[in-house]
Amino acid sequence: MATDIRTGNISIKKILARYSLCFAVFFLICVFPFFVIGKRNFFGGDDGIYQQYIYFLYTGKWIRELFGNIFTRHVFEIPMWDMSIGMGADPIITLSSSVNPLTDPFCWISAFVPLKYAETVFNIVITVKLYLSGLSFTYFAYGRGHKGMSAVAGAMVYTFSSIIFIGFYQVFFLNAFILFPLLMLAACMLWELKKHRAYAAALMCCAAYSFYFTYMMVLLLVIYCVIRYICEWREKKAERLLPLIIRYVIWTSVGIAMGIGIQIPSMLNVAGLKRMNSARNISLIATDNLEMIFKSFSYYNIGTDSFWGFSSVVLIAVLLLFAEKKKDLLIKILFVLYSVSFFLPVVGSLFNGMNTPSCRYIFGYILLLSYIVSMTFDRFSKISSRTLLIVIGIAVFTCAVGVIVFGDKNVIISSLSLVIVAVTIFLINKKDIAKDIAWLSLILASCFLMCFSALKLNIRNAASTWGQPQDLMFHSAVDVFTDDLDTSGSRYDRLPYAYVDVPVNSTMITGVQSFDSYNSNINTYIDQYFIDMGIVSNSLGVYQCGLRGRDYLEVLNGTEYVSVFEGNTKAVSAPYAYEAASQSGDYTLYQSSNGASIAYLYDDAVPYSMFEGLDPMEREELMMQACVLEDAAPREMVRGFDEIGFTLGEVSGVEIIDDRTFSVSESGYITLDIDQLEGREVNVLISGIHSDAFFLVMPQLMNGQEIVKTDFFAGVSDQDIYYHWKDTLLFSYGVVEEPVDSIRLCFNTPGNYSLESVKIYTRTPEQIDATLESFYSHADIADVQYCYNGRNDITVDLTADSDKYLYLAVPYSNGWSATVDGDPAEILRANGAFMAIPVKSGEHSVRLTYSTQYLKEGMLLSIVTIVSVMVYETVSTRKSSKLSTKK
C-alpha cells in the first residue's frame, strides 16, 4: 500500500470486465449452489431476518411515509416516532445502531418493491453488495498499480472469503467491505498526491453509513499512517511531519462532518446506554482464538459477528512476501501486527469502543491479505519446491493437531486446501501453460473448498428457506389474530410456550402496537425497565419478547389483547385479568376484562427511592397503586400478595458448594418443597443468577413427580457484558388450578453457578381482584381519550375529577414536548421509563410532540460543511484556472 500510485495503458474498464466475468463464474460455482439446492435465502438467523430484512422493509415504509407527508399531506414532516417499534421508538435513532439502513441506497429500493417480491429483491441486493465489494477491491488494487489479472486475483480472494460471508448474517456489514478499499485508496492519494477530494468524499460516505464502522476505519487509518511514516522516515523518504498531520486532520474532520449529521442522535443515544458503562474484565490473551490458526483456509466463527477463513493461496502469497527481505516493509509490519491483534482482547475492545472485545475490524485484514495476493501474484511461478514441501508439512501438522484437539471437519478442509494448492502450484510450474489462467483457476479451487466449509457445513444451515421470513413475520401461528385487532389506543402481546417463538420486530411492518423489540440502539429507560421488573425474555437486554403474560404489567402497559399458547397444559397460563375472545389452532386470543389503554390517570405518586428498594414483585404491585416519580412523597404500599416458605428437597446432578454457589456436571435440579397450594397465581423470583458459561434454567411447578407448569430462561456468562444483562428473573405462571407441592429448579447445562436468593410469591384471585379494582378506580380509562395518528404527535382528551397525573405508557425521551390546553407543560419520567403530566381538575386537551434530539443540529453541521467545501473547491478551481491562463 506504500507503493506510489502508478499509471499504465491498461484500461480500468477491461480490468473491471474481467473481474465481473470471474465474479459471475466464482459465484455460480462457489456460492449459488449451496443456497439454491436447499431452497435457501442468502440471509437467515435472528439478525438476518428480524433485523436486516425487517430494516430493509421498514426503510421502504419510512420513505413512503416521508413522501406521503410531502406530496399527500403537503407537509414537510420527517417521521421521527413510531409506536410500532417495540413500545414506541424513534426510527432515526433505533435503526442506526452499528449501521444505518436509512442512508443505504440499496434499502431505498424497498420503497418501490411490493412485499411479495421483497424477499427476492433482498437476495439480489446481497449478491450485488458482494459483487461491489470485489469491484471496490479491484479499483483499489488498480489504483495501487496492480493491473491485469493480479488485481482480479486479489478481488476473488477478497470477495470469496469466510470473512466477508458475515454479510449473509449481517447484510449491512457488507457496506464496510465496499467502502474501506475506496477509503484506503483515497488516503494514499492524499498522502502521495495531496489530493483531498476523494478522501473527504469517501469519509463522508463512511460516516453517513455508520459511525461505528467509521470509528474502526479511522483507527485503522491512524495505525497505517503512523507505521507508514516510520517506514518512510527509516528509508529517509518521509515528508515533513507537521504538514502531513495537518492535512489528514483537516480533511478527516471535514469528511466526517459532511456525513455524520444524521448519525449524531444515534451516537448520543448509544453513549447514554447504561450497559456501555458497565465494568468488564478483559483477559490478556484470547486463547480460544488459537483455533483460528487451524481453520484459516476454511471457516471459523470468532463470535461477536465475525467470521474467519480465506483462500489457502494467501499463505503462498505471504511466504513470497517475506521471501524478499528488503522490500515491502510496511506491508510486512501491518501483516504481523494485524495477525497478532486477534489474540489480544484489549485490541478488540479498543476497536469496539472500549467495550466487549470484538473482531469486527477484520474487514481491514481481508483487504490486507487480498492485497498481498495481488502484490505477489506475478511471483507465484518463482516459488521453490522446497517451500512447497514446507507448506505441505504445515498442512499435515495442522491437520493432525487440529483433528486431535478440535475434531472438526473444518480443520481437515483447511489442511486439504493447503495441500491441493501446494501440489497444484508445483505441477503448474512444471508445465508450459498460461500461468495467469492457471493461478486464477487455482484460486477458484481453494475458494470452492473454503465455501464448502463456510456455506455448506455452517452458514447455509442457519439461512432461511424460501418464504420463511414472510411466514415468520406475517403468518406466524402466534399472530393469527392480528389482522382483526384494533390497537390504536392499546397494545397486543404474545404468550407462546417459549419466548423465543415471538417474531420480534415484525410489528414494525404490520403496524400493530406490541412489545416485540430487537434493536441494539434502544431507549435506555426501556432497557432498564425490563431489568428492573425481572421480565423473562431473551438474555440480550435489547431483545424484548413481551411481558410474558404478567397480569399487572400487561394492564399497566395498556395491553388489550394477549395471544396465548394452549397446546400444552404445562405452558404458562393466560393472565387472570383477561378472558378468552377467540381461538385458532393451539392459540387463544384473550382480551382485557376491564379494558386497557396506553393513557390513564393516577391519583398519587411515590418516589424512586421507594421503588428502587423493592424487588420486581413488589414494584409491579406498587405501580398498580401509585405513579413512581422523582420527587414524590413516600407512602405506604398495600401488599396484595403472600410470600411462602420452602425447604430444600431432592437434589440431583448438582453439587451445592455453599449458600450461594453450586456446580452442575451435565444437567441437574434442585427441589424446593412447599406446602401444597392450588387455585392461586404462582410466581418464582430468582435473584442474582450467574454462570461461567451459557446456561439454561427451567423453574418447574411440580405435583409429586408430575410437571404442572414450566418456563425457562437462557443466559450467558457474566463475563459477556453486552449480552449478560439480566440476573434477576420473575417467573409468573398465572393462576394455577392444579395442586403444586414443590418448585424444581432445573439446570440443563454444565457449569459453575451462583444464586443470591429464591422467593416464592402467590396471589389469590381475591387479592388480584382487589388490586385491579383499585387500579381501575383511579385510572378512569373511560374519561381518557388517547389518539396516536401514526406520526410525531399524540393527543389526549381527558376529564379529571381532581388534580391528577396523566400517565402515558410511552417511552420517555427528552425529544418529547407537551402542552395542556395550549400551554407548555412539564413531562415527568414516570414508572422508570414512561411519561406523566400533572393535570388539574376539569376537562383538558393534552398534546405531545416528538422531535429527534440533535437531528437539526447534526444536519446543519453536515450541510454547512458541504456548502463550505463546495465554496472552497469553486474558489480553488477558479484560482487554478487563472494561474494556468497566466502561464
Secondary structure, DSSP 8 states (H G I E B T S, - for coil): --S-----SS-HHHHHHHHHHHHHHHIIIIIHHHHHTTTEEEEEHHIIIIIIIHHHHHHHHHHHHHHHHHHTS--------BTTSTTSB-HHHHH-SSS-GGG-HHHHGGGGS-HHHHHHHHHHHHHHHHHHHHHHHHHHHHHTT--THHHHHHHHHHHSSTTGGGGGTSGGGHHHHHHHHHHHHHHHHHHHT---HHHHHHHHHHHHH-HHHHHHHHHHHHHHHHHHHHHHHHTT----HHHHHHHHHHHHHHHHHHH-GGGHHHHHHHHT-GGGG------SS-GGGGHHHHTTTS-EE-SSS-EE---THHHHHHHHHHHSTTS-HHHHHHHHHHHHHTT-HHHHHHHTTSSS---GGGHHHHHHHHHHHHHHGGGGGG--HHHHHHHHHHHHHHHHHHHHHH--HHHHHHHHHHHHHHHHHHHHHHS-S-HHHHHHHHHHHHHHHHHIIIIIIIIHHHEEETTHHHHHHHS-GGGTTGGG---SSSEEEEE-SSGGGS-TTTHHHH-----EEE-SS--HHHHHHHHHTT--S-SSTTEEE--TT-HHHHHHTTEEEEEEE-SSTTS----TTEEEEEEETTEEEEEESS---SEEEES-EEEHHHHHTS-HHHHHHHHHHSEEETT----------EEE--EEEEEEEEEE-SSSEEEEEEEEEEEEEEEEE-SEEEEEEEES-EESS-EEEEEEEEETTEEEEE--EEE--TT-TTT----EEEEEEEEE-S-EEEEEEEE-S-EEEE--EEEEEEE-HHHHHHHHHHHHHHH-GGGEEEEE-SSSEEEEEEEESSSEEEEE-S---TTEEEEETTEEE--EEETTTEEEEEE-SEEEEEEEEE--TTHHHHHHHHHHHHHHHHHHHHHHHHHHHHHHHH-
